[in-house]
Amino acid sequence: MLRYLTSGESHGKCLVATIEGMPSGLSLSASDVNADLARRQGGYGRGGRQKIEKDTVEYISGVRHGSTLGSPLAMLIENRDWANWSEKMASGPVKGAVEAVTKPRPGHADLAGAMKYFFTDVRNVLERSSARETAARVAVGAVAKKLLKEFGIEVYSYVTSIGGVECSWKKLSSRPDALHEAAEGSEVRCPDAAASKKMIGRIDEVRKAGDSLGGTFEVVITGAPPGLGSHVHWDRKLDAMLAMALMSIQAIKGVQVGMGFKAALTPGSRVHDEIMYRKAQKKRGWWPAGKAFFRPTNNAGGIEGGMSNGEDIRVSAAMKPIPTLYKPLRSVDMITKKPYEASIERSDICAVPAASVVAEAVSAFTIAAAFVEKFGGDSVKELSRNYEGYLKQLSGF
């Protein structure tokens, strides 16, 4: 089983991510993770904290001489702003009083968390519920992507809309890698240059108004073989696992697979993907040379009956606008019960580009976990041998 945990607070000393079940023999360097950490911190509309934090990872266990050991892999990401918060976030008693945050912010975990854990200071909630935690998940996802790449599986993402400005799909390539590459050159991670410009303009508009924006993005996984996940139990369905992973990202309010909600509005004859077969001259993804089942459309998003079907896996998600505003919404003090304007804890205007990078990470880990579950093995070499046996089995179809 492949699983992970993260720990740490937004203004605490550091974030820590621990992966259990990562096979031994995977070549791994800090640069494999740091590149994605930098991508998460980018994007037009981010706040001033990104200028303070320059995230880098340190392996504190599970890696020796550039290779995984099969033991728990622990990664540390320092919070560089800790020096300014060492007293407010100290683990032990401090001299003097530390001002409590008693005004919960609309749209945040503040009030619900304070009620659940019986706190009178919502900082005890907001520090952990902060999207700062996603830096640890991006580190985990980067390791998962490195493992998947060993087996020809790639994970891509790109922004499809921000604040009502949508990407123009008809003008773009249908290749996920090309869309991803184009998105990497955009400040808002949108592959459509004209739409990117409009998105930036929209962000500037709402910044002046003291407001915030949400949007949508898509994640595409290529090269995944059929059979990841299962139809036999609800919690083993791959689409369910991906939906949970994406929905767990802070501020995500909607997830769809493939055609998603449009399938509810479209006749079945234009929804279900027909199955065809051809003899290919070259190997196509995971299929052996000379054979290939394929679907001319991919409305299912590469998942049928809770299992990958060999087509590209496509999932998309909707992110709500960031709830902390420069023009604060109304709230009520938990202690005095008097109305107040909600306090400001962060200053991002739009974090959709960053969320798309986080979505890559959680999707990659979900696919990697399903891959390791199916093919087993304590080392990359054993995992590879098992996978090759499965591909040989598929060649009989």
Secondary structure by P-SEA (a helix, b strand, c coil): cccbbbbbcccccbbbbbbccccccccccccccaaaaaaaaccccccccccccbbbbbbccccccccccccbbbbbbbcccccccccccccccccccccccccccccccaaaaaaaaccccccccccccccccaaaaaaaaaaaaaaaaaacbbbbbbbccccccccccccccccaaaaaaaaaacccccccaaaaaaaaaaaaaaaaacccccccbbbbbccccccccccccccccaaaaaaaaaaaccccccccccaaaaaaaccccccbbbbbbbbcccccccccccbbbbbccccccccccccccccbbbbbbcccccccccccccccccccccccccccccccccaaaaaaaaaaaaaaaaaaaaaaaacccccaaaaaaaaaaaaaaaccc
